[in-house]
Amino acid sequence: MTQNLRDYLENNFTIPLRDPVWHHIYFTPGLLLVTRTPQFQQLSRIKQLGPSYLVYPGATHTRFNHSMGVFYLARRILQKLLTSPRCPHFTLEGGKAFLTAALVHDLGHFPFTHSLKELPLKEHEVLTAEMVLSEPLARVIKEEVGTEPRKVAAIVDSDIESTDWEVHFFRHILSGPLDPDKLDYLTRDAYFCGVPYGTQDIDYILSRIQPAPSGGIALEEQGISGLEHLLFSKYLMYRSVYWHRTVRLATGMIKKALHLGLGQGSIEPSELYHLDDETFYSSLTSKKGVPAFRLIEDVQKGILFGLAGETAFDPKNPHHQRLTKMAERSWAESQLRKKIQTLLQIPLEEHDLVLDIPEAVSFEIQMPILNKKGDEITYPGTKTVFTPRVVEDFTQTLRIIRLAMPQRIVDMYSKIRGPIDLGSEIEELAFPVNLG
């Protein structure tokens, strides 16, 4: 079985497509047809980094590009694993399912995905699995690629129950500490943003991977420097790109509008599924009776809220912890809004104030490592500077609570009271015992 898969990987990928990051990406005729389906083509209309182009004008690359890159790296990972004497006996169908899953893994992604986190929506993996099991994609996967759509869906969506050992093995590869998704997006995002932080030594990293006895991939101990580079790159990309202040303000505005729209019943969750950037903007800004949706239109025009105040997130502060919950954050926003409008003697709308708190970042340091004896150990158990304490410090420095309002309101407040001491304002909030 493994030999059949090895022959397939060596001989059937004959159609090249050009990519600015990985250069030639080779497809089989069947897998190329997957990219021609309407579901996959829609990815070409979803920016990979949402509003990051407001800061980095080159960041207009799409999830289509990224998905092709993940597929390219998945094939390289699979080829490397097949050279190992420790490699399990993969079936041809299983290998095809894994490569297809890598290619389609983002089909269910929302536009401006970080703006939609915390909202009561289906996970994008669930939406992807639904699309894989629907026509016309299911037929193309079964008849043209030659694998089972349900196996592909189960690799993408871990909530789908499966007793297939290959499904569980490939899940660990597609979503893990050293997955092809991360290897592509860090490198690709850095390339299009014009920053050096995310570039990885992919050839070296892939030369040091082995099948992990526990499933998925392990890294030889000699390759730890490559993993350390990846972890530090992720930190720098979050610090400089993904959570850049302007990007956070834009995504915070969109999230606020959607939260209010969903809470007021102006939109249903299902209306946010299967949209691209343009249909997202047009479908929501056309709802003229929803004042909060003006925020979405403003982001589209590049008109952003001003920064009124910020403070470092302290995970040990109970007030800060309560703000991580959407309902409690909304209550805090209402209290701050009432206080500010009383001081300024002007009315403020519910959507005129946004508190933004980045979610905790996972640095996924539980990577299986193979020592020189071939035994599996955990990454923190090796000689590395990325100890759990260091990773915790990295995460904490990235999380900043920000208060944003229309710039005219920020200017008015500043003239009367100066900068807002957000840390003190949060401490003065008298949170109710239970806000749901």
C-alpha positions as CSV (number, residue, x, y, z in Angstrom):
1,M,0.0,0.0,0.0
2,T,2.7,2.5,1.0
3,Q,4.6,1.8,-2.3
4,N,1.4,2.6,-4.3
5,L,1.2,5.9,-2.4
6,R,4.9,6.6,-3.0
7,D,4.4,6.0,-6.7
8,Y,1.3,8.2,-6.8
9,L,3.2,11.1,-5.2
10,E,6.2,10.7,-7.5
11,N,4.4,10.2,-10.8
12,N,0.9,11.7,-10.8
13,F,1.6,15.3,-10.0
14,T,2.2,16.6,-13.4
15,I,0.3,19.9,-13.7
16,P,2.3,22.9,-12.4
17,L,0.7,26.1,-11.1
18,R,2.9,29.1,-10.3
19,D,3.0,30.5,-6.8
20,P,5.1,33.5,-5.6
21,V,6.2,31.8,-2.4
22,W,6.7,28.1,-3.3
23,H,7.2,28.6,-7.1
24,H,5.8,25.5,-8.8
25,I,3.0,23.7,-7.1
26,Y,2.1,20.4,-8.9
27,F,-1.4,18.9,-9.1
28,T,-2.9,15.8,-10.3
29,P,-5.8,16.3,-12.8
30,G,-8.3,15.3,-10.1
31,L,-7.0,17.6,-7.5
32,L,-6.8,20.4,-10.0
33,L,-10.5,19.9,-10.6
34,V,-11.1,20.4,-6.9
35,T,-9.7,23.9,-7.2
36,R,-12.1,24.6,-10.1
37,T,-15.2,24.1,-8.0
38,P,-17.3,27.1,-7.0
39,Q,-16.6,26.5,-3.3
40,F,-12.8,26.6,-3.8
41,Q,-12.9,29.5,-6.3
42,Q,-14.7,31.6,-3.7
43,L,-11.5,31.5,-1.6
44,S,-9.9,33.8,-4.2
45,R,-12.3,36.5,-3.0
46,I,-11.4,36.3,0.7
47,K,-8.3,38.1,1.9
48,Q,-6.1,36.0,4.1
49,L,-5.4,38.8,6.5
50,G,-8.7,40.7,6.4
51,P,-8.1,44.5,7.0
52,S,-4.3,44.1,7.5
53,Y,-3.9,45.7,4.1
54,L,-4.8,49.0,5.8
55,V,-1.3,48.8,7.4
56,Y,0.5,46.6,4.9
57,P,-0.8,47.4,1.4
58,G,0.7,44.2,0.0
59,A,-1.4,42.0,2.3
60,T,-4.1,41.4,-0.3
61,H,-3.3,37.7,-0.8
62,T,-6.2,35.3,-0.5
63,R,-7.2,32.1,1.2
64,F,-7.0,30.5,-2.3
65,N,-3.2,31.2,-2.4
66,H,-2.8,30.0,1.2
67,S,-4.8,26.8,0.6
68,M,-2.5,25.9,-2.3
69,G,0.5,26.5,-0.2
70,V,-0.8,24.2,2.6
71,F,-1.4,21.5,0.0
72,Y,2.1,21.9,-1.3
73,L,3.6,21.5,2.1
74,A,1.3,18.6,3.0
75,R,2.6,16.7,0.0
76,R,6.2,17.4,1.0
77,I,5.5,16.2,4.5
78,L,3.9,13.0,3.3
79,Q,6.8,12.3,0.9
80,K,9.3,12.8,3.8
81,L,7.4,10.5,6.1
82,L,7.3,7.8,3.5
83,T,11.1,7.7,3.5
84,S,11.2,6.8,7.2
85,P,11.5,3.1,8.4
86,R,9.1,4.2,11.1
87,C,6.4,5.1,8.6
88,P,3.0,3.4,9.1
89,H,1.5,1.6,6.1
90,F,-0.6,4.4,4.7
91,T,-3.2,3.4,2.1
92,L,-3.4,5.2,-1.3
93,E,-6.9,6.3,-0.5
94,G,-5.7,7.7,2.9
95,G,-2.9,9.7,1.4
96,K,-5.3,11.1,-1.2
97,A,-7.7,12.0,1.6
98,F,-5.0,13.8,3.5
99,L,-3.8,15.9,0.5
100,T,-7.4,16.8,-0.4
101,A,-8.1,17.8,3.2
102,A,-5.0,20.0,3.2
103,L,-6.2,21.6,0.0
104,V,-9.8,22.3,1.1
105,H,-9.2,22.9,4.8
106,D,-10.2,26.6,4.7
107,L,-13.3,26.3,2.5
108,G,-15.6,27.2,5.4
109,H,-13.6,30.2,6.5
110,F,-15.3,33.5,7.0
111,P,-14.2,36.8,5.7
112,F,-12.4,38.9,8.4
113,T,-12.3,35.7,10.4
114,H,-10.8,37.4,13.5
115,S,-13.7,39.7,13.6
116,L,-16.1,36.8,13.9
117,K,-14.3,35.0,16.8
118,E,-16.4,34.7,20.0
119,L,-19.7,35.1,18.0
120,P,-22.2,32.3,18.2
121,L,-21.3,30.7,14.8
122,K,-20.4,27.3,13.5
123,E,-16.6,26.6,13.5
124,H,-15.1,27.0,10.0
125,E,-14.0,23.4,10.1
126,V,-17.6,22.3,10.5
127,L,-18.6,24.4,7.6
128,T,-15.8,23.0,5.5
129,A,-16.8,19.4,6.3
130,E,-20.4,20.2,5.2
131,M,-19.2,21.6,1.9
132,V,-16.9,18.6,1.3
133,L,-19.9,16.3,1.8
134,S,-22.1,18.3,-0.5
135,E,-22.3,18.5,-4.3
136,P,-20.5,19.2,-6.5
137,L,-17.4,18.8,-4.4
138,A,-18.3,15.4,-3.0
139,R,-18.6,14.0,-6.5
140,V,-15.2,15.5,-7.7
141,I,-13.4,14.1,-4.6
142,K,-14.9,10.6,-5.0
143,E,-14.8,10.3,-8.8
144,E,-11.9,12.4,-9.9
145,V,-9.5,12.3,-6.9
146,G,-10.4,8.8,-5.9
147,T,-11.0,9.0,-2.2
148,E,-14.0,9.1,0.2
149,P,-15.4,12.6,0.9
150,R,-16.3,11.5,4.4
151,K,-12.7,10.6,5.1
152,V,-11.6,14.0,3.9
153,A,-14.3,15.7,6.0
154,A,-13.2,13.8,9.1
155,I,-9.6,14.8,8.8
156,V,-10.6,18.5,8.6
157,D,-13.3,18.4,11.3
158,S,-12.2,16.5,14.4
159,D,-15.8,16.5,15.8
160,I,-16.7,13.9,13.2
161,E,-16.4,10.5,14.9
162,S,-14.1,8.1,13.2
163,T,-12.5,4.8,14.0
164,D,-10.1,5.0,11.1
165,W,-6.5,5.2,12.3
166,E,-5.4,7.1,9.2
167,V,-7.9,9.9,9.9
168,H,-6.6,10.4,13.5
169,F,-2.9,10.2,12.2
170,F,-3.5,12.8,9.5
171,R,-5.5,15.1,11.9
172,H,-2.4,15.4,14.0
173,I,-0.4,16.5,10.9
174,L,-3.0,19.0,9.5
175,S,-3.5,20.6,12.9
176,G,-0.6,20.5,15.2
177,P,2.5,22.3,16.4
178,L,4.4,21.9,13.1
179,D,1.5,21.7,10.6
180,P,1.5,22.8,7.0
181,D,-1.1,25.4,7.7
182,K,1.3,27.3,10.1
183,L,4.3,26.8,7.9
184,D,2.6,28.3,5.0
185,Y,0.7,31.2,6.6
186,L,3.8,32.5,8.5
187,T,6.0,32.5,5.4
188,R,3.3,33.7,3.0
189,D,2.0,36.5,5.3
190,A,5.5,37.8,5.9
191,Y,6.2,37.7,2.1
192,F,3.1,39.8,1.2
193,C,3.4,42.1,4.2
194,G,7.0,42.8,3.3
195,V,8.3,41.9,6.7
196,P,11.1,39.4,7.4
197,Y,9.7,37.9,10.6
198,G,7.7,34.9,9.4
199,T,10.2,33.4,6.9
200,Q,11.0,29.7,7.8
201,D,13.8,27.4,6.9
202,I,11.3,24.9,5.5
203,D,13.8,22.6,3.8
204,Y,15.7,22.1,7.1
205,I,12.5,21.6,9.2
206,L,11.1,19.0,6.8
207,S,14.4,17.2,6.6
208,R,14.1,16.6,10.4
209,I,10.5,15.3,10.7
210,Q,9.6,11.7,11.4
211,P,6.4,9.8,12.1
212,A,5.5,10.2,15.8
213,P,4.8,7.0,17.7
214,S,1.8,8.8,19.3
215,G,0.5,9.9,15.9
216,G,1.2,12.7,13.5
217,I,4.8,14.0,13.1
218,A,7.7,14.3,15.5
219,L,10.8,16.4,15.1
220,E,14.3,15.0,15.5
221,E,16.2,16.7,18.3
222,Q,18.7,18.1,15.9
223,G,15.8,20.1,14.3
224,I,14.9,22.0,17.5
225,S,16.4,25.2,16.2
226,G,13.9,25.2,13.3
227,L,11.0,24.9,15.8
228,E,12.4,27.7,17.9
229,H,12.6,29.9,14.8
230,L,9.0,29.1,14.0
231,L,7.8,29.9,17.5
232,F,9.7,33.2,17.6
233,S,8.4,34.0,14.1
234,K,4.8,33.4,15.3
235,Y,5.4,35.8,18.2
236,L,6.8,38.5,15.9
237,M,4.1,38.1,13.4
238,Y,1.4,38.5,16.0
239,R,3.2,41.5,17.5
240,S,3.8,43.3,14.2
241,V,1.1,42.1,11.8
242,Y,-1.8,40.0,13.1
243,W,-2.4,42.1,16.2
244,H,-1.1,45.5,15.0
245,R,-3.1,48.2,16.7
246,T,-4.8,49.4,13.5
247,V,-5.8,45.9,12.6
248,R,-7.2,45.3,16.0
249,L,-9.3,48.5,15.8
250,A,-10.7,47.5,12.5
251,T,-11.6,43.9,13.5
252,G,-13.0,45.2,16.8
253,M,-15.4,47.5,14.9
254,I,-16.6,44.7,12.7
255,K,-17.0,42.4,15.7
256,K,-19.0,45.0,17.6
257,A,-21.3,45.5,14.7
258,L,-21.9,41.8,14.2
259,H,-22.4,41.2,17.9
260,L,-25.1,43.9,18.1
261,G,-26.7,42.7,14.9
262,L,-26.9,39.1,16.1
263,G,-28.1,40.2,19.6
264,Q,-30.9,42.4,18.2
265,G,-32.0,39.8,15.7
266,S,-31.1,42.0,12.7
267,I,-29.2,39.1,11.2
268,E,-29.1,35.3,11.7
269,P,-25.9,33.3,12.1
270,S,-26.6,31.5,8.8
271,E,-26.5,34.8,6.9
272,L,-22.8,35.0,7.7
273,Y,-21.9,31.6,6.2
274,H,-20.5,31.1,2.7
275,L,-19.7,34.8,2.1
276,D,-16.6,36.3,0.5
277,D,-15.3,39.8,1.2
278,E,-17.6,41.6,-1.2
279,T,-20.8,39.7,-0.4
280,F,-20.0,40.2,3.3
281,Y,-19.8,44.0,2.9
282,S,-22.8,44.3,0.5
283,S,-25.2,42.0,2.4
284,L,-24.6,43.8,5.7
285,T,-24.2,47.4,4.7
286,S,-27.5,47.0,2.7
287,K,-29.4,46.6,5.9
288,K,-30.1,50.3,6.4
289,G,-32.2,49.9,9.5
290,V,-29.2,48.7,11.6
291,P,-27.1,51.7,12.7
292,A,-24.3,49.5,14.0
293,F,-23.6,48.2,10.5
294,R,-22.3,51.6,9.6
295,L,-19.1,50.5,11.4
296,I,-18.6,47.8,8.7
297,E,-19.0,50.4,6.0
298,D,-16.5,52.7,7.7
299,V,-13.9,49.9,7.9
300,Q,-14.4,49.2,4.2
301,K,-13.7,52.9,3.5
302,G,-10.7,53.0,5.9
303,I,-12.4,55.2,8.4
304,L,-11.4,53.7,11.8
305,F,-12.1,54.5,15.4
306,G,-9.4,56.4,17.3
307,L,-7.6,54.8,20.2
308,A,-8.9,56.3,23.5
309,G,-6.9,54.2,25.9
310,E,-5.1,51.0,26.5
311,T,-3.7,48.8,29.3
312,A,-1.8,45.5,29.4
313,F,-4.0,42.5,30.0
314,D,-3.3,40.8,33.3
315,P,-4.6,37.2,33.5
316,K,-4.6,37.4,37.3
317,N,-6.8,40.4,37.4
318,P,-10.5,39.2,37.9
319,H,-11.8,42.3,36.1
320,H,-9.7,41.6,33.1
321,Q,-10.8,37.9,33.1
322,R,-14.4,39.0,33.1
323,L,-13.8,41.2,30.1
324,T,-12.8,38.1,28.1
325,K,-16.5,37.0,28.0
326,M,-18.5,38.8,25.4
327,A,-21.6,39.4,27.5
328,E,-19.5,41.0,30.3
329,R,-17.5,43.0,27.9
330,S,-20.7,44.4,26.4
331,W,-21.9,45.4,29.9
332,A,-18.5,47.1,30.6
333,E,-18.8,49.0,27.3
334,S,-22.2,50.3,28.2
335,Q,-21.0,51.5,31.6
336,L,-18.0,53.3,30.1
337,R,-20.2,54.8,27.3
338,K,-22.7,56.2,29.9
339,K,-19.9,57.7,31.9
340,I,-18.3,59.3,28.9
341,Q,-21.5,60.7,27.5
342,T,-22.4,62.2,30.8
343,L,-19.0,63.9,31.0
344,L,-19.1,65.2,27.4
345,Q,-22.9,66.0,27.5
346,I,-23.5,64.4,24.2
347,P,-25.4,61.3,23.2
348,L,-23.4,58.2,22.3
349,E,-24.8,55.3,20.3
350,E,-24.3,51.7,21.5
351,H,-21.9,51.1,18.7
352,D,-19.8,54.2,19.4
353,L,-17.5,52.4,21.9
354,V,-15.5,49.2,21.5
355,L,-13.4,47.3,24.0
356,D,-10.9,45.0,22.3
357,I,-9.2,42.1,24.0
358,P,-7.1,39.7,22.0
359,E,-7.7,36.0,22.8
360,A,-4.9,33.9,24.3
361,V,-2.4,32.8,21.7
362,S,-1.4,29.1,21.7
363,F,2.3,28.5,21.0
364,E,1.7,24.7,20.9
365,I,5.0,23.7,22.6
366,Q,3.9,20.1,23.2
367,M,5.6,19.0,20.0
368,P,6.8,15.4,20.1
369,I,10.7,15.3,19.9
370,L,12.7,12.2,19.0
371,N,16.0,12.1,20.9
372,K,19.2,10.5,19.6
373,K,18.1,7.2,20.9
374,G,14.8,7.4,19.0
375,D,12.7,7.8,22.1
376,E,9.8,10.3,22.1
377,I,10.0,13.2,24.5
378,T,8.1,16.5,24.9
379,Y,9.6,19.7,23.6
380,P,9.7,21.4,27.0
381,G,11.8,18.5,28.2
382,T,14.6,19.5,25.8
383,K,17.3,22.1,26.2
384,T,15.4,25.1,24.7
385,V,14.9,28.7,25.7
386,F,11.1,28.3,25.0
387,T,10.2,27.1,28.4
388,P,6.6,27.3,29.5
389,R,7.4,30.4,31.5
390,V,9.0,32.1,28.5
391,V,6.0,31.2,26.3
392,E,3.6,32.6,29.0
393,D,5.6,35.8,29.0
394,F,5.4,36.0,25.2
395,T,1.7,35.5,25.3
396,Q,1.1,38.1,28.0
397,T,3.1,40.8,26.2
398,L,0.9,40.4,23.1
399,R,-2.4,40.9,24.9
400,I,-3.4,44.6,25.3
401,I,-6.9,45.8,26.2
402,R,-7.8,48.8,24.0
403,L,-10.7,51.3,24.2
404,A,-11.7,52.8,20.8
405,M,-14.3,55.4,19.9
406,P,-14.9,57.7,16.9
407,Q,-12.0,60.1,16.6
408,R,-14.1,63.2,17.3
409,I,-15.2,61.7,20.6
410,V,-11.6,60.8,21.5
411,D,-10.5,64.4,20.8
412,M,-13.4,65.9,22.8
413,Y,-12.6,63.8,25.8
414,S,-8.9,64.5,25.5
415,K,-9.5,68.3,25.6
416,I,-11.5,68.0,28.8
417,R,-9.7,65.2,30.8
418,G,-6.6,64.2,28.9
419,P,-5.9,60.6,28.0
420,I,-8.2,57.9,29.4
421,D,-6.5,55.8,32.1
422,L,-8.2,52.6,31.0
423,G,-6.6,50.4,33.7
424,S,-8.2,52.6,36.4
425,E,-11.5,52.8,34.6
426,I,-11.8,49.0,34.4
427,E,-10.9,48.7,38.1
428,E,-13.8,51.1,39.0
429,L,-16.4,48.9,37.2
430,A,-18.7,47.2,39.6
431,F,-19.5,44.0,37.7
432,P,-22.8,42.3,38.6
433,V,-22.4,38.8,40.1
434,N,-23.6,37.1,37.0
435,L,-24.1,38.5,33.5
436,G,-24.5,35.1,31.7
